[in-house]
Amino acid sequence: MNDRPMRIMLTGSGGQVGWELNRVLLPYGIVGGYGASGLDLLDGPATREAVRRFRPDVIINAAAYTAVDKAETERIVCRGLNAVAPGILAEEAERLGAWLIHYSTDYVYGGKNDRPWLEDDEPNPVNYYGESKLEGDIAVSERASKHLVFRTSWVYSSRRSNFLLTMLRLFASSEGGRKKAVRVVDDQIGAPTWARFIAQATAIAVKSAIETADAGISGVYHLASGGFVSWCGFAREILEYSRARMGLGDVELIPISSKDYASGAARPAWSVLSTEKTRGTFGVHAIHWQEAARLCIDEIMERR
Ligand SMILES: NC(=O)c1ccc[n+]([C@@H]2O[C@H](COP(=O)([O-])OP(=O)(O)OC[C@H]3O[C@@H](n4cnc5c(N)ncnc54)[C@H](OP(=O)(O)O)[C@@H]3O)[C@@H](O)[C@H]2O)c1
């Protein structure tokens, strides 16, 4: 490695994962963080110009259209951000000989399985968000010879909006002394994953990619917590762990099936990702979802 600091261009720096990356990456080099207001990735020429101006060694694309239900009706914007923009970043990375780190989703897989999904399992998205992310994965893989695509799942953090924060808010809102009933889907299984963990693991992988300078490690990797649970099981853990700490009232969790929950987009029943390839390549240990969730809840409590 030479003495020049690594130049890292980070898009989506205000998002759940991007915000964590912007902090975790501090010791790794010069980080140029771009939010949507600083660089609109739907503007192709502006995107190309920003990359050329910054001259990154690594581009980390943490920007995405993540509103799964709205994606069904906002297809143009969704595809622009999740499929077209990653392709443009890939072309620019290739032009500079830079690495492109990109994020994708468990929702590229669909249907059922009796084991965690492997990276080379056939994708079969059941919603438009998944379709658009898959198109992005393919664009990155085909156009950037040095790329890492991290497929993750059920992301939460102590900021922005996510399932964990929604549950905490619901559990805390009083219902005039009556027992509060919260209905949560119990037939979708996955691994809730803390954005902090994704950022830390990404930093390990980036360092490894730069140091080995081996484009042969390019590919798709799963990056998610260990273990698995249903949304309702995740809600139960959030409730039990935070109940005493937050002085929550009386809450009853009611497991329901997906067909009883009105949502704009279908979701896969089985979203569990095998992280063996990531562990074998980068030595990243997948923290158990429950342990990570408790750490994140602790952090949220500290701030209150
Ligand atoms: N959230 C999940 O449950 C989940 C699950 C699996 C995979 N993933 C994947 O993980 C990655 C990170 O997700 P996340 O949850 O951190 O996303 P997020 O919190 O929704 O953040 C998305 C980021 O994209 C930026 N963005 C939106 N429109 C943009 C535009 N036109 N130009 C430039 N930037 C724009 C947003 O900017 P502003 O800050 O200005 O709004 C925001 O910083 C994504 O690739 C996502 O598909 C997420």
Ligand as a Chemical Component Dictionary entry (heavy atoms), coordinates in Angstrom:
data_LIG
# 
_chem_comp.id                   LIG 
_chem_comp.type                 NON-POLYMER 
_chem_comp.pdbx_formal_charge   0 
_chem_comp.three_letter_code    LIG 
# 
loop_
_chem_comp_atom.comp_id 
_chem_comp_atom.atom_id 
_chem_comp_atom.alt_atom_id 
_chem_comp_atom.type_symbol 
_chem_comp_atom.charge 
_chem_comp_atom.model_Cartn_x 
_chem_comp_atom.model_Cartn_y 
_chem_comp_atom.model_Cartn_z 
_chem_comp_atom.pdbx_ordinal 
LIG N1  N1  N 0  -33.711 -1.035 4.864  1  
LIG C1  C1  C 0  -33.745 -2.354 4.758  2  
LIG O1  O1  O 0  -34.483 -3.042 5.480  3  
LIG C2  C2  C 0  -32.867 -3.065 3.764  4  
LIG C3  C3  C 0  -32.978 -4.461 3.642  5  
LIG C4  C4  C 0  -32.149 -5.116 2.738  6  
LIG C5  C5  C 0  -31.268 -4.402 1.970  7  
LIG N2  N2  N 1  -31.192 -3.047 2.089  8  
LIG C6  C6  C 0  -30.253 -2.324 1.237  9  
LIG O2  O2  O 0  -29.251 -1.747 2.067  10 
LIG C7  C7  C 0  -28.803 -0.520 1.493  11 
LIG C8  C8  C 0  -28.878 0.586  2.524  12 
LIG O3  O3  O 0  -30.229 0.714  2.930  13 
LIG P1  P1  P 0  -30.678 1.745  4.075  14 
LIG O4  O4  O 0  -31.746 1.080  4.864  15 
LIG O5  O5  O -1 -29.468 2.290  4.730  16 
LIG O6  O6  O 0  -31.351 2.864  3.161  17 
LIG P2  P2  P 0  -32.050 4.238  3.636  18 
LIG O7  O7  O 0  -31.888 4.449  5.094  19 
LIG O8  O8  O 0  -33.416 4.242  3.044  20 
LIG O9  O9  O 0  -31.157 5.327  2.916  21 
LIG C9  C9  C 0  -31.195 5.486  1.536  22 
LIG C10 C10 C 0  -30.274 6.601  1.160  23 
LIG O10 O10 O 0  -30.437 6.829  -0.240 24 
LIG C11 C11 C 0  -30.428 8.236  -0.433 25 
LIG N3  N3  N 0  -31.145 8.629  -1.628 26 
LIG C12 C12 C 0  -32.474 8.548  -1.879 27 
LIG N4  N4  N 0  -32.762 9.086  -3.085 28 
LIG C13 C13 C 0  -31.582 9.534  -3.587 29 
LIG C14 C14 C 0  -31.224 10.211 -4.779 30 
LIG N5  N5  N 0  -32.117 10.518 -5.736 31 
LIG N6  N6  N 0  -29.925 10.548 -4.961 32 
LIG C15 C15 C 0  -28.990 10.250 -4.025 33 
LIG N7  N7  N 0  -29.267 9.600  -2.876 34 
LIG C16 C16 C 0  -30.545 9.261  -2.663 35 
LIG C17 C17 C 0  -31.120 8.809  0.797  36 
LIG O11 O11 O 0  -30.766 10.166 0.898  37 
LIG P3  P3  P 0  -31.342 11.122 2.046  38 
LIG O12 O12 O 0  -30.537 10.795 3.281  39 
LIG O13 O13 O 0  -31.068 12.484 1.549  40 
LIG O14 O14 O 0  -32.779 10.766 2.200  41 
LIG C18 C18 C 0  -30.555 7.926  1.884  42 
LIG O15 O15 O 0  -29.343 8.459  2.370  43 
LIG C19 C19 C 0  -29.669 -0.295 0.248  44 
LIG O16 O16 O 0  -28.991 -0.751 -0.882 45 
LIG C20 C20 C 0  -30.883 -1.163 0.501  46 
LIG O17 O17 O 0  -31.492 -1.571 -0.706 47 
LIG C21 C21 C 0  -31.961 -2.358 2.985  48 
# 
loop_
_chem_comp_bond.comp_id 
_chem_comp_bond.atom_id_1 
_chem_comp_bond.atom_id_2 
_chem_comp_bond.value_order 
_chem_comp_bond.pdbx_ordinal 
LIG N1  C1  SING 1  
LIG C1  O1  DOUB 2  
LIG C1  C2  SING 3  
LIG C2  C3  SING 4  
LIG C2  C21 DOUB 5  
LIG C3  C4  DOUB 6  
LIG C4  C5  SING 7  
LIG C5  N2  DOUB 8  
LIG N2  C6  SING 9  
LIG N2  C21 SING 10 
LIG C6  O2  SING 11 
LIG C6  C20 SING 12 
LIG O2  C7  SING 13 
LIG C7  C8  SING 14 
LIG C7  C19 SING 15 
LIG C8  O3  SING 16 
LIG O3  P1  SING 17 
LIG P1  O4  DOUB 18 
LIG P1  O5  SING 19 
LIG P1  O6  SING 20 
LIG O6  P2  SING 21 
LIG P2  O7  DOUB 22 
LIG P2  O8  SING 23 
LIG P2  O9  SING 24 
LIG O9  C9  SING 25 
LIG C9  C10 SING 26 
LIG C10 O10 SING 27 
LIG C10 C18 SING 28 
LIG O10 C11 SING 29 
LIG C11 N3  SING 30 
LIG C11 C17 SING 31 
LIG N3  C12 SING 32 
LIG N3  C16 SING 33 
LIG C12 N4  DOUB 34 
LIG N4  C13 SING 35 
LIG C13 C14 SING 36 
LIG C13 C16 DOUB 37 
LIG C14 N5  SING 38 
LIG C14 N6  DOUB 39 
LIG N6  C15 SING 40 
LIG C15 N7  DOUB 41 
LIG N7  C16 SING 42 
LIG C17 O11 SING 43 
LIG C17 C18 SING 44 
LIG O11 P3  SING 45 
LIG P3  O12 DOUB 46 
LIG P3  O13 SING 47 
LIG P3  O14 SING 48 
LIG C18 O15 SING 49 
LIG C19 O16 SING 50 
LIG C19 C20 SING 51 
LIG C20 O17 SING 52 
# 
